[in-house]
Amino acid sequence: MISPLLLVANLAWWRLPFYWHLPVLIVVISLVYSGTRFDEWSYIWREAVRWGLRLLAFLFVILVVLYVLASAI
């Protein structure tokens, strides 16, 4: 008899690529960082959007650099 836990572990949706969690992580990290700097929600949201965009730009630059390096080899 197969364990129900083993059946759940073998489902295709269970093994999602970890890159799918990246947008959630960017939002959470931006909000936490902004919440530690400001007390009012309007400032928190504004800084979270700014910081999230900076983080996305930084990750995009890293992606481009790694792609160029991988293509050159």
Secondary structure, DSSP 8 states (H G I E B T S, - for coil): ---HHHHHHTSGGGG--GGGGHHHHHHHHHHHHHHHH-SSHHHHHHHHHHHHHHHHHHHHHHHHHHHHHHHH-
